Structures are given as C-alpha cells and as structure tokens.
Amino acid sequence: MATLEIRTYRLLPGTRTDFLHVMREQAVPLLAEFGIRVVDCGASEVDEDGHEEAYLVRAFSSADERERLEEKFYSSQQWLDGPRDGIVSRIHEYHTIVLSVPDDLVETWSR
C-alpha cells in the first residue's frame, strides 16, 4: 500500500496560470530533489462556484515517510528562498486529503 496525498487549492482570482507555472517549473522539480513523488498536478476541470482551483497529488511509501519528507522539504532554504512565495501568495485556501491506496493505483495514475 502507498500513502496518497491529494491537495486542492482555491486560488486568488487571476492567478491560476502563474501558480501552475511556478508549481510545474519550480516546485515539482524541487519536491523530486527531496524524494517526494508528484503523481500529478494541474488545473481543476471544474471551478466550484466560479473560483480558480488547482490540485497536487503526491505519493509516499508510508504516512511516516510523508511526515518526515514534508518536514524536511518545508523547512528547507531551497523551498523558503525558492518557489514558496510564488505558490503561497496565490493561494486563498487549501485542503489536504491523505489515504492509503494500492501501489498499482499510483503507478497507473502516474502514466
């Protein structure tokens, strides 16, 4: 089983294009450097109540690994001095769901 994290973002109006650019070009490669596997990220196909929304899906081998790697990543100078402001400054609110899923689900989604 894998630990899958699904994070949804409600963005400030007019910021989704820039948010996704920073996410894909800066944050995702940096997450990979820290050993965090990004399964998928992008724009929601439906904007609830007209709000711009996006998502990030990450996979970990366990809940403990998720906690350890996220702590290391979010406290790093590379994040703090790098894409952090370009991401956080565009978020109105976010929500995180964490669940256990079969490993093959992660593999299939990643293709």
TASUL-V627696 format. One record per pair of residues at least 6 apart in sequence whose ideal C-beta (glycine too) atoms are under 7 Angstrom apart, sorted by the first residue. I is the first residue (numbers start at 1). GAP is how many residues later the second one is. D is the distance in whole Angstrom. If there is no record, write none. Layout:
I;GAP;D + I;GAP;D
This chain:
1;99;5 + 1;100;7 + 1;101;6 + 1;102;7 + 2;57;5 + 2;58;7 + 2;59;7 + 2;99;6 + 2;101;5 + 2;104;5 + 3;57;4 + 3;59;6 + 3;60;5 + 3;63;5 + 3;95;6 + 3;97;6 + 4;53;7 + 4;55;6 + 4;95;6 + 4;97;5 + 4;102;6 + 5;53;5 + 5;61;6 + 5;91;6 + 5;93;5 + 6;49;7 + 6;51;5 + 6;91;5 + 7;48;7 + 7;49;5 + 7;87;6 + 7;89;5 + 8;45;6 + 8;47;5 + 8;86;6 + 8;87;5 + 9;44;6 + 9;45;5 + 9;46;7 + 9;82;5 + 9;85;5 + 10;41;5 + 10;43;6 + 10;82;5 + 10;83;5 + 11;8;6 + 11;41;4 + 11;42;7 + 11;43;6 + 11;79;5 + 11;80;6 + 11;81;6 + 12;78;5 + 12;80;5 + 13;39;6 + 15;37;7 + 15;75;4 + 16;27;6 + 16;36;4 + 16;38;6 + 18;72;7 + 19;35;6 + 19;68;7 + 19;71;4 + 20;22;7 + 20;23;6 + 20;34;6 + 22;61;5 + 22;64;4 + 22;65;6 + 23;18;6 + 23;33;7 + 23;64;6 + 24;17;7 + 26;56;6 + 26;57;4 + 26;60;7 + 27;56;5 + 27;60;6 + 28;10;5 + 28;13;6 + 30;48;6 + 30;49;6 + 30;52;6 + 30;53;6 + 31;7;6 + 31;42;7 + 32;6;7 + 34;35;6 + 34;38;6 + 34;39;4 + 35;34;6 + 36;22;6 + 36;33;5 + 36;37;6 + 37;21;6 + 37;22;5 + 38;18;7 + 38;20;6 + 39;18;4 + 39;19;6 + 39;20;5 + 39;67;6 + 39;70;5 + 39;71;5 + 40;17;5 + 40;69;6 + 41;14;6 + 41;15;5 + 41;16;7 + 42;12;7 + 42;13;6 + 43;11;5 + 44;9;4 + 44;10;6 + 44;11;6 + 47;6;6 + 59;47;5 + 60;6;4 + 60;9;7 + 73;6;6
